[in-house]
Amino acid sequence: MHEMSLCESILQVLEQQAEVQRYRKVKTVWLEIGALAGVEIEALRFSFDMVVLGSLAEHARLEIIEIPGQAWCLPCGCNVDVQQLYDVCPHCGSHQLQVNKGDHMRIKELEVE
């Protein structure tokens, strides 16, 4: 379950930023997660609650903003919505799609004290 290691990395970023920005408690974390990022959201929620126990983010709410997948089709030049990697272009049926949105995960915003 790589979601556990993702949560450990999130906590590490929160702790580093707490030193820089001088906050002592995280109340809410907003994460943007792309549909193509390969993250199981429910597993991430469970892992987050476990990882933050005893930390500055204990009891923090985790808000997920889901970003749809999008790709550019090389043969027909269209930007198309994709649900998963290796989808076909709905316009021309090509598999030559270059993902340009929805393959990342990032901390978008924090509510801190």
Biotite code that builds the C-alpha atoms (Angstrom):
import biotite.structure as struc

atoms = struc.array([
    struc.Atom([0.000, 0.000, 0.000], chain_id="A", res_id=1, res_name="MET", atom_name="CA", element="C"),
    struc.Atom([1.943, 3.009, -1.254], chain_id="A", res_id=2, res_name="HIS", atom_name="CA", element="C"),
    struc.Atom([-0.693, 5.354, 0.195], chain_id="A", res_id=3, res_name="GLU", atom_name="CA", element="C"),
    struc.Atom([0.986, 4.940, 3.596], chain_id="A", res_id=4, res_name="MET", atom_name="CA", element="C"),
    struc.Atom([4.299, 6.233, 2.231], chain_id="A", res_id=5, res_name="SER", atom_name="CA", element="C"),
    struc.Atom([2.463, 9.081, 0.479], chain_id="A", res_id=6, res_name="LEU", atom_name="CA", element="C"),
    struc.Atom([0.968, 10.097, 3.830], chain_id="A", res_id=7, res_name="CYS", atom_name="CA", element="C"),
    struc.Atom([4.368, 9.911, 5.504], chain_id="A", res_id=8, res_name="GLU", atom_name="CA", element="C"),
    struc.Atom([5.690, 12.274, 2.830], chain_id="A", res_id=9, res_name="SER", atom_name="CA", element="C"),
    struc.Atom([2.737, 14.633, 3.345], chain_id="A", res_id=10, res_name="ILE", atom_name="CA", element="C"),
    struc.Atom([3.419, 14.706, 7.085], chain_id="A", res_id=11, res_name="LEU", atom_name="CA", element="C"),
    struc.Atom([7.090, 15.406, 6.430], chain_id="A", res_id=12, res_name="GLN", atom_name="CA", element="C"),
    struc.Atom([6.140, 18.404, 4.259], chain_id="A", res_id=13, res_name="VAL", atom_name="CA", element="C"),
    struc.Atom([3.730, 19.647, 6.949], chain_id="A", res_id=14, res_name="LEU", atom_name="CA", element="C"),
    struc.Atom([6.432, 19.409, 9.628], chain_id="A", res_id=15, res_name="GLU", atom_name="CA", element="C"),
    struc.Atom([9.021, 21.160, 7.443], chain_id="A", res_id=16, res_name="GLN", atom_name="CA", element="C"),
    struc.Atom([6.616, 23.960, 6.600], chain_id="A", res_id=17, res_name="GLN", atom_name="CA", element="C"),
    struc.Atom([5.604, 24.317, 10.258], chain_id="A", res_id=18, res_name="ALA", atom_name="CA", element="C"),
    struc.Atom([9.191, 25.320, 11.020], chain_id="A", res_id=19, res_name="GLU", atom_name="CA", element="C"),
    struc.Atom([9.392, 27.744, 8.100], chain_id="A", res_id=20, res_name="VAL", atom_name="CA", element="C"),
    struc.Atom([5.939, 29.302, 8.483], chain_id="A", res_id=21, res_name="GLN", atom_name="CA", element="C"),
    struc.Atom([5.786, 29.001, 12.270], chain_id="A", res_id=22, res_name="ARG", atom_name="CA", element="C"),
    struc.Atom([2.543, 27.157, 12.811], chain_id="A", res_id=23, res_name="TYR", atom_name="CA", element="C"),
    struc.Atom([2.010, 24.547, 15.488], chain_id="A", res_id=24, res_name="ARG", atom_name="CA", element="C"),
    struc.Atom([-1.151, 22.741, 14.459], chain_id="A", res_id=25, res_name="LYS", atom_name="CA", element="C"),
    struc.Atom([-2.699, 21.642, 11.175], chain_id="A", res_id=26, res_name="VAL", atom_name="CA", element="C"),
    struc.Atom([-6.496, 21.744, 11.162], chain_id="A", res_id=27, res_name="LYS", atom_name="CA", element="C"),
    struc.Atom([-7.285, 20.927, 7.519], chain_id="A", res_id=28, res_name="THR", atom_name="CA", element="C"),
    struc.Atom([-5.291, 19.640, 4.553], chain_id="A", res_id=29, res_name="VAL", atom_name="CA", element="C"),
    struc.Atom([-6.659, 20.020, 1.038], chain_id="A", res_id=30, res_name="TRP", atom_name="CA", element="C"),
    struc.Atom([-5.108, 17.594, -1.445], chain_id="A", res_id=31, res_name="LEU", atom_name="CA", element="C"),
    struc.Atom([-5.565, 17.671, -5.190], chain_id="A", res_id=32, res_name="GLU", atom_name="CA", element="C"),
    struc.Atom([-5.472, 14.126, -6.537], chain_id="A", res_id=33, res_name="ILE", atom_name="CA", element="C"),
    struc.Atom([-5.663, 13.404, -10.235], chain_id="A", res_id=34, res_name="GLY", atom_name="CA", element="C"),
    struc.Atom([-7.738, 10.543, -11.584], chain_id="A", res_id=35, res_name="ALA", atom_name="CA", element="C"),
    struc.Atom([-4.588, 9.198, -13.243], chain_id="A", res_id=36, res_name="LEU", atom_name="CA", element="C"),
    struc.Atom([-2.315, 9.548, -10.205], chain_id="A", res_id=37, res_name="ALA", atom_name="CA", element="C"),
    struc.Atom([-2.744, 5.924, -9.130], chain_id="A", res_id=38, res_name="GLY", atom_name="CA", element="C"),
    struc.Atom([-3.894, 6.826, -5.629], chain_id="A", res_id=39, res_name="VAL", atom_name="CA", element="C"),
    struc.Atom([-6.652, 4.886, -3.880], chain_id="A", res_id=40, res_name="GLU", atom_name="CA", element="C"),
    struc.Atom([-8.447, 7.684, -2.039], chain_id="A", res_id=41, res_name="ILE", atom_name="CA", element="C"),
    struc.Atom([-10.051, 5.573, 0.708], chain_id="A", res_id=42, res_name="GLU", atom_name="CA", element="C"),
    struc.Atom([-6.714, 3.897, 1.462], chain_id="A", res_id=43, res_name="ALA", atom_name="CA", element="C"),
    struc.Atom([-5.106, 7.349, 1.584], chain_id="A", res_id=44, res_name="LEU", atom_name="CA", element="C"),
    struc.Atom([-7.741, 8.590, 4.059], chain_id="A", res_id=45, res_name="ARG", atom_name="CA", element="C"),
    struc.Atom([-7.190, 5.559, 6.304], chain_id="A", res_id=46, res_name="PHE", atom_name="CA", element="C"),
    struc.Atom([-3.399, 5.884, 6.090], chain_id="A", res_id=47, res_name="SER", atom_name="CA", element="C"),
    struc.Atom([-3.505, 9.616, 6.796], chain_id="A", res_id=48, res_name="PHE", atom_name="CA", element="C"),
    struc.Atom([-5.393, 9.070, 10.042], chain_id="A", res_id=49, res_name="ASP", atom_name="CA", element="C"),
    struc.Atom([-2.831, 6.476, 11.147], chain_id="A", res_id=50, res_name="MET", atom_name="CA", element="C"),
    struc.Atom([0.279, 8.415, 10.101], chain_id="A", res_id=51, res_name="VAL", atom_name="CA", element="C"),
    struc.Atom([-0.661, 11.715, 11.758], chain_id="A", res_id=52, res_name="VAL", atom_name="CA", element="C"),
    struc.Atom([-1.330, 10.214, 15.208], chain_id="A", res_id=53, res_name="LEU", atom_name="CA", element="C"),
    struc.Atom([0.736, 12.112, 17.769], chain_id="A", res_id=54, res_name="GLY", atom_name="CA", element="C"),
    struc.Atom([1.838, 14.774, 15.271], chain_id="A", res_id=55, res_name="SER", atom_name="CA", element="C"),
    struc.Atom([0.959, 18.405, 14.609], chain_id="A", res_id=56, res_name="LEU", atom_name="CA", element="C"),
    struc.Atom([-1.698, 17.121, 12.175], chain_id="A", res_id=57, res_name="ALA", atom_name="CA", element="C"),
    struc.Atom([-3.458, 14.783, 14.590], chain_id="A", res_id=58, res_name="GLU", atom_name="CA", element="C"),
    struc.Atom([-7.241, 15.309, 14.207], chain_id="A", res_id=59, res_name="HIS", atom_name="CA", element="C"),
    struc.Atom([-6.714, 17.284, 10.982], chain_id="A", res_id=60, res_name="ALA", atom_name="CA", element="C"),
    struc.Atom([-9.439, 16.972, 8.350], chain_id="A", res_id=61, res_name="ARG", atom_name="CA", element="C"),
    struc.Atom([-8.325, 15.641, 4.998], chain_id="A", res_id=62, res_name="LEU", atom_name="CA", element="C"),
    struc.Atom([-10.216, 17.207, 2.096], chain_id="A", res_id=63, res_name="GLU", atom_name="CA", element="C"),
    struc.Atom([-9.771, 15.628, -1.331], chain_id="A", res_id=64, res_name="ILE", atom_name="CA", element="C"),
    struc.Atom([-10.199, 17.594, -4.540], chain_id="A", res_id=65, res_name="ILE", atom_name="CA", element="C"),
    struc.Atom([-10.437, 15.136, -7.408], chain_id="A", res_id=66, res_name="GLU", atom_name="CA", element="C"),
    struc.Atom([-8.948, 16.311, -10.698], chain_id="A", res_id=67, res_name="ILE", atom_name="CA", element="C"),
    struc.Atom([-10.194, 14.595, -13.876], chain_id="A", res_id=68, res_name="PRO", atom_name="CA", element="C"),
    struc.Atom([-7.728, 13.046, -16.291], chain_id="A", res_id=69, res_name="GLY", atom_name="CA", element="C"),
    struc.Atom([-7.060, 14.740, -19.606], chain_id="A", res_id=70, res_name="GLN", atom_name="CA", element="C"),
    struc.Atom([-4.785, 13.953, -22.514], chain_id="A", res_id=71, res_name="ALA", atom_name="CA", element="C"),
    struc.Atom([-3.802, 15.371, -25.884], chain_id="A", res_id=72, res_name="TRP", atom_name="CA", element="C"),
    struc.Atom([-4.255, 13.082, -28.879], chain_id="A", res_id=73, res_name="CYS", atom_name="CA", element="C"),
    struc.Atom([-1.231, 13.208, -31.171], chain_id="A", res_id=74, res_name="LEU", atom_name="CA", element="C"),
    struc.Atom([-2.994, 12.095, -34.409], chain_id="A", res_id=75, res_name="PRO", atom_name="CA", element="C"),
    struc.Atom([-6.109, 14.303, -34.225], chain_id="A", res_id=76, res_name="CYS", atom_name="CA", element="C"),
    struc.Atom([-4.812, 17.118, -31.966], chain_id="A", res_id=77, res_name="GLY", atom_name="CA", element="C"),
    struc.Atom([-7.792, 17.054, -29.581], chain_id="A", res_id=78, res_name="CYS", atom_name="CA", element="C"),
    struc.Atom([-7.706, 17.448, -25.816], chain_id="A", res_id=79, res_name="ASN", atom_name="CA", element="C"),
    struc.Atom([-9.812, 14.589, -24.463], chain_id="A", res_id=80, res_name="VAL", atom_name="CA", element="C"),
    struc.Atom([-11.039, 13.431, -21.068], chain_id="A", res_id=81, res_name="ASP", atom_name="CA", element="C"),
    struc.Atom([-9.596, 10.092, -19.955], chain_id="A", res_id=82, res_name="VAL", atom_name="CA", element="C"),
    struc.Atom([-10.658, 7.902, -17.053], chain_id="A", res_id=83, res_name="GLN", atom_name="CA", element="C"),
    struc.Atom([-7.511, 5.789, -16.902], chain_id="A", res_id=84, res_name="GLN", atom_name="CA", element="C"),
    struc.Atom([-4.117, 5.473, -18.506], chain_id="A", res_id=85, res_name="LEU", atom_name="CA", element="C"),
    struc.Atom([-4.155, 3.841, -21.938], chain_id="A", res_id=86, res_name="TYR", atom_name="CA", element="C"),
    struc.Atom([-7.692, 4.958, -22.786], chain_id="A", res_id=87, res_name="ASP", atom_name="CA", element="C"),
    struc.Atom([-8.349, 5.519, -26.477], chain_id="A", res_id=88, res_name="VAL", atom_name="CA", element="C"),
    struc.Atom([-9.178, 8.846, -28.063], chain_id="A", res_id=89, res_name="CYS", atom_name="CA", element="C"),
    struc.Atom([-12.970, 9.108, -28.286], chain_id="A", res_id=90, res_name="PRO", atom_name="CA", element="C"),
    struc.Atom([-12.623, 11.067, -31.547], chain_id="A", res_id=91, res_name="HIS", atom_name="CA", element="C"),
    struc.Atom([-10.264, 8.948, -33.627], chain_id="A", res_id=92, res_name="CYS", atom_name="CA", element="C"),
    struc.Atom([-9.670, 5.756, -31.592], chain_id="A", res_id=93, res_name="GLY", atom_name="CA", element="C"),
    struc.Atom([-5.924, 6.324, -31.312], chain_id="A", res_id=94, res_name="SER", atom_name="CA", element="C"),
    struc.Atom([-3.885, 5.108, -28.342], chain_id="A", res_id=95, res_name="HIS", atom_name="CA", element="C"),
    struc.Atom([-1.317, 7.867, -28.867], chain_id="A", res_id=96, res_name="GLN", atom_name="CA", element="C"),
    struc.Atom([-2.413, 10.064, -26.000], chain_id="A", res_id=97, res_name="LEU", atom_name="CA", element="C"),
    struc.Atom([-0.144, 12.299, -23.996], chain_id="A", res_id=98, res_name="GLN", atom_name="CA", element="C"),
    struc.Atom([-1.482, 12.952, -20.494], chain_id="A", res_id=99, res_name="VAL", atom_name="CA", element="C"),
    struc.Atom([-1.542, 16.658, -19.665], chain_id="A", res_id=100, res_name="ASN", atom_name="CA", element="C"),
    struc.Atom([-3.798, 16.829, -16.598], chain_id="A", res_id=101, res_name="LYS", atom_name="CA", element="C"),
    struc.Atom([-4.827, 14.649, -13.687], chain_id="A", res_id=102, res_name="GLY", atom_name="CA", element="C"),
    struc.Atom([-1.691, 12.588, -13.097], chain_id="A", res_id=103, res_name="ASP", atom_name="CA", element="C"),
    struc.Atom([-0.456, 14.379, -9.979], chain_id="A", res_id=104, res_name="HIS", atom_name="CA", element="C"),
    struc.Atom([-1.102, 14.733, -6.278], chain_id="A", res_id=105, res_name="MET", atom_name="CA", element="C"),
    struc.Atom([-0.273, 17.917, -4.405], chain_id="A", res_id=106, res_name="ARG", atom_name="CA", element="C"),
    struc.Atom([-1.040, 19.782, -1.230], chain_id="A", res_id=107, res_name="ILE", atom_name="CA", element="C"),
    struc.Atom([-3.235, 22.626, -2.424], chain_id="A", res_id=108, res_name="LYS", atom_name="CA", element="C"),
    struc.Atom([-4.021, 24.401, 0.828], chain_id="A", res_id=109, res_name="GLU", atom_name="CA", element="C"),
    struc.Atom([-3.676, 24.179, 4.599], chain_id="A", res_id=110, res_name="LEU", atom_name="CA", element="C"),
    struc.Atom([-5.631, 25.531, 7.517], chain_id="A", res_id=111, res_name="GLU", atom_name="CA", element="C"),
    struc.Atom([-3.247, 25.967, 10.435], chain_id="A", res_id=112, res_name="VAL", atom_name="CA", element="C"),
    struc.Atom([-2.909, 27.602, 13.846], chain_id="A", res_id=113, res_name="GLU", atom_name="CA", element="C"),
])
